[in-house]
Amino acid sequence: MRKWLTRAEALRELGVRPQTLYAYASRGQIGVCRDPRDPKCSLYRGEDIMTLVRRRRRGKRPDVIAASTIAWGEPIITTTISTIESGRLYYRGRDVVDLSSTASLEDVAAVLWDAPAVPRFTSERQRAVAADSMRARAYATLAGAAATSSPTFGRAASVLCEEAAALVGCLASAVGAVPGTSPVHIRLAKGWKADEASVDLIRRALVLLADQELTTSAFAARVTASTGASLGACVLAGLAALSGPLHGGASVRVQSLFGEVARTNADEAIQRHLASGWAVPGFGHPLYPEGDPRAAALLAAFDVPAHLKTTIAAVGATTGQAPTIDVALAALAERFNLPEDAPFALFAVGRSVGWLAHSIEQSAIGTMIRPRARYTGPPLMRPESPPPPGSAARSRG
């Protein structure tokens, strides 16, 4: 076997989907380098691939197979909602970048929910919530919905779609959208007093964020839905998972990086991150080894500030990693002076459509997701067997 293989050759040798190849590479199981003939493409180390092929031929125990699916592994849930193939994201077979050119979040909800009509994310005036941040208001709003809405089991998909639309409207209001019946991107822009030029970019961002296959937050929503919990509870579970710094909360780390660049310079900030042993936040995605198409589409749609362009280029030159959607959201917020929490709010409102799609799909399946754990703790201290019935305990007196 040659020292380096193309992506097509590596997939053929391994017999896996592109996502699995990228996961192997992200975990360091397969060495990767840029193709000198085409810097946009990657080459994969042949020796590492042969090692994996031999290991697969030997077979795996069921527990090992199960463990390998948890982190960027083989698919474990069947869905008709979205998928990632050859570095592109699709919503029910439609390329998300193409959709983002003209579609609204409402249009995408109709696609992902397989709804009979395009929903309207209408919302009334937001009730006062004792919280001083978008994130806190989002949690409080969804907690109220989770506590008061009905379980999903035994309810028709059409009814769930109506409730889902109301939930998206409530969440949008919680993060600043003005009341009304206009498309949600327009109401968010008005609530944030955003520049007119940013309105269509907010629409595009929401569409690009609506779903991304079985993310951690989508899985949390599906597990919750599998118990029959309300849609409000499902979205709350998704939001909780999204908030982590390794998921939707990554935009906060990117904003911190941009602030550091402003105080020093791009090269110094990048080297400080690398010296600490941490990857530069917002760059490199295991499922998009050639670059996140969502980020590329959004960044190409507006004039990115020069110092951010310099930072993105410097990270690419130093690490070979392309920006993710988190970088694009942070750049959008800075360019148009959106609220500090706007990147997370856009992520939450957009992705809530995907969480609801997964929740509705899981509810229709009607079985609970309940995996087993492999115990590796201390030895079990089993209780002593009781004496046989009718036997008398002997006195030791």
HELIX and SHEET records of a PDB file:
HELIX    1   1 ARG A    7  LEU A   14  1                                   8    
HELIX    2   2 PRO A   18  SER A   26  1                                   9    
HELIX    3   3 GLY A   46  ARG A   58  1                                  13    
HELIX    4   4 PRO A   62  SER A   68  1                                   7    
HELIX    5   5 VAL A   96  SER A  100  1                                   5    
HELIX    6   6 LEU A  105  LEU A  112  1                                   8    
HELIX    7   7 MET A  134  THR A  148  1                                  15    
HELIX    8   8 ALA A  157  ALA A  174  1                                  18    
HELIX    9   9 VAL A  184  GLY A  191  1                                   8    
HELIX   10  10 GLU A  196  SER A  198  5                                   3    
HELIX   11  11 VAL A  199  LEU A  209  1                                  11    
HELIX   12  12 THR A  216  SER A  226  1                                  11    
HELIX   13  13 LEU A  231  LEU A  242  1                                  12    
HELIX   14  14 ALA A  250  ARG A  263  1                                  14    
HELIX   15  15 ALA A  266  ALA A  275  1                                  10    
HELIX   16  16 PRO A  293  LEU A  299  1                                   7    
HELIX   17  17 ALA A  306  THR A  319  1                                  14    
HELIX   18  18 ILE A  325  ARG A  335  1                                  11    
HELIX   19  19 ALA A  342  ILE A  365  1                                  24    
SHEET    1   A 3 TRP A   4  LEU A   5  0                                        
SHEET    2   A 3 ASP A  38  ARG A  45 -1                                        
SHEET    3   A 3 VAL A  32  ASP A  35 -1                                        
SHEET    1   B 3 SER A  82  GLU A  85  0                                        
SHEET    2   B 3 ARG A  88  TYR A  91 -1                                        
SHEET    3   B 3 ARG A  94  ASP A  95 -1                                        
END                                                                             
